[in-house]
Amino acid sequence: MDSKVETFYRKIFQDLTLDSAEAKELVDYFSQLNPPPDKLVWLRASAFRLGCEFLTEDNENNVKLIRVINAIVHCLEKTCMVPSARVAEGNAYNAAAAEEKIRGMYADLIIDNEENNELFNFFQENTPSVGDLVSLRALAFKAAVESITDDKDKNIALLRCINIVVHAFERVCLSPKPYTLKLSPSFNLDVSLSDAVQQIWDLDVNRLTPNVDYEVNVQGGKKPYWKGDEADDPLFTFVDKGALRRPSYRTFMALLDNYEAECGTAEKVTSTERKENIDFLNAIMQTAPMQFCHKYLQKKGKASGDPTEFKKLLHKIWFDLYKRTRGGPRDSSGFEHVFIGEVKDGKISGFHNWIQLYMEEQKGALDYRGYIKPRNKSDAQTNSDDHVLTLQFSWKGVEKSVGTSFIGVSPEFEIALYSMCFLLGSEDNEVSLNTGSDEFVLNIKCYTYDRDKIGTAFPEATAHYD
């Protein structure tokens, strides 16, 4: 999606005008694109980012550019968003105060975190009615026109400020429309598990792009039994913090501190943690991979067509607690084991998620020790753009000699993948995956625990080709 959107935006910016026919084309484009809620911030921010490429020393053209960006944002909001619950007729909205506040934000061309919070609070206290929404958002652009200069760096700073103002406005005043996956009428859901896995990969628009949204430093390779540390530096060089604020990422990360790593220690789920589980399931069900997963499992007779019932099923297989230690307390769940990791008998078990790897590495709790060399000499070389990585690391002072994780994928992709394999497949599920840069043959391992819950699920890379 990303590169196609960028090409489309650049086409719009070419002549710095947007007539009614082009505006309709833009609305139709966003309608056909059908972006999930997680992608809306990126779509808006990209209009500003790419618009910077078209700034010149001609102030008149720069004003035209601002108007075109406003039109793009307007069409995006019109197509993909609705007024939030705070927006109501009769709100005591003060347009003059809003204009003064926004102009003040542009004074020094910098909006820091404190000013951003101040802006957010202002919109909460001065929320418009439905009829004033368009004019308020347009005011963010109109007020900026007088700050345009012939200095490109200052104009870039101004565009960033407008984006921040619009972001605060959208957070308070608008909400994403409920997402519905649109499959063509001719699409056949009666496909193999391997084909279904490729489909959810292709639908994962929230997947991060290697060397753009994040960068890994794989360093030295090793065999699992080698004792040495082949990586002096961390695995992750950087990860775009903005990407981690997307709804499915944000709600996923809220779950990472809800569990005790040591098996045998009872898990106690608070009311806050129960709500966090529900918030995460609600967030991922507003994405294409999970809606495809639901449709696919329904077609195969493994899930109800009712979204509420499907979320109950997901909660059971992922979040219901069970006893991993014989005779012990309820100390584990599928989610904890697969995504967060556990320590049992002095060994790491589970822990197959890249976000948890990154977060624990940032804390200094995890030491990456190198990637595991492939068994087959014909396999492609491990490098920084691989979305599947077999590696060794130590965590909380305990070593995991070999483990495989997807890298850069969204939480919804992994939940969809493992849920489909668990509910439809067997303990060993061979799938072929084309990631765009590489081709993998994977064995998705799935084991049942406590009769009907996920004990573990993870990929094994059996072949890798460039």
Secondary structure, DSSP 8 states (H G I E B T S, - for coil): -HHHHHHHHHHHHTSS---HHHHHHHHHHHHHH---GGGHHHHHHHHHHHHGGG--S-HHHHHHHHHHHHHHHHHHHHHHEEE-TT--TT----HHHHHHHHHHHTSSS---HHHHHHHHHHHHHS---GGGHHHHHHHHHHHHHTT--S-HHHHHHHHHHHHHHHHHHHHHHEEE--------TT------HHHHHHHHHHH-TT---BTTTEEE----EE-TT--S---SS-SEEEE-TTGGGSHHHHHHHTTTTSS-SBTTS-----HHHHHHHHHHHHHHTTSHHHHHHHHHHHHTTSS-S-HHHHHHHHHHHHH--B-SSTTS-S-B-HHIIIII-EEETTEEE---BHHHHHHHHHHT-EEEEEEE--SSTTS----TT-SEEEEEEEETTEEEEEEEEE-S--HHHHHHHHHHHHHHS-SEEEEEEE-SS-EEEEEEEEEEETTTEEEEEEEEEEEEE-
